[in-house]
Amino acid sequence: MDARTETPLSAPAGRATLLVFTLGAEAEGRRRQLLPRRFGDRERSLYRLCLDEALAAGRAAGCRLAVSSPAPLALPAGARAVPQRGRGFGERFAAAFDQALGADPLVAVGTDTPGLLPAHVARALELLGDGPEAARRVVVGPSPDGGLYLLAARRPLGDLLRRVTWCRKTTLASLLATLRAAGFAVELMEPLADLDHRADLERWIARRAAEDGGGPMGRLAAVLARLLAAWRRPLVPAPTPRPRLAFLPLSSGRSPPRGHHR
């Protein structure tokens, strides 16, 4: 499906929406550049697979699917496009969150969390719950670096999200303080690492490559592990042949015989 055609977000009542908020693989790779430049195509493949896995997690959890990106993306069947409008991250995310939210819950994630599973989406919806009190409840999935990988709610949060200090080590603290000051009860999920720095990516590669390596993501992790190992391996200089010594006759300081002059 071409994201140039915006489709209204409609689904049966009682069905949550999974919103994937992304710049797209090309722009994500340029913004972070977690791998050496020569491996840029592999890094872009990683972000594309993260988008695929996030959508698969939402689908498995019974969600309708939406993707918000600044530029058109080719999306799979069943996924809807939500435009990104605004200048900074907070403004764009707030606008997309409120637009994607309907009468049912919304779970928002990014494409920099390769460990996201259907169980995480299902757990967020479980913690969010239903009933009158659920309208004042928000679920947050924290990242160890002070950010977050998931945000779920049943009502618009745009005005609050615009007040948060985004893309900092204090983002999670800023979000929690803003939500609680507005009277929301916050449910925290288990932490899950995202990919903000090369060290984050290398830890994920080492962990995933050590597993069974199944599926496209596991195979990519194994390839990246081999590439990085070869890239770091010091070059062994080629052996240099030993110079040959030339021996010249010694004359003990005397001139050579006359017959040797030419």
Protein Blocks (a to p, Z undefined) as FASTA:
>chain_A
ZZklccdddddehiacdddddebjklmmmmnomacfklmmmmmmmmmmmmmmmmmmmmmn
opacddddfbdcdddehiacdddedjblmlmmmmmmmmmpcfbdcddddfkbfkbcfklm
mmmmmmnogcjklmmcccddddfkopafbdcdfbdfklmmmmpcghiaklmmmmmmmmmm
nopacdddddddddfbfklmmmmmmmmmmmnopajklmmmmmmmmmmmmmmpccdddddd
dddddddddeehpacdfklpZZ
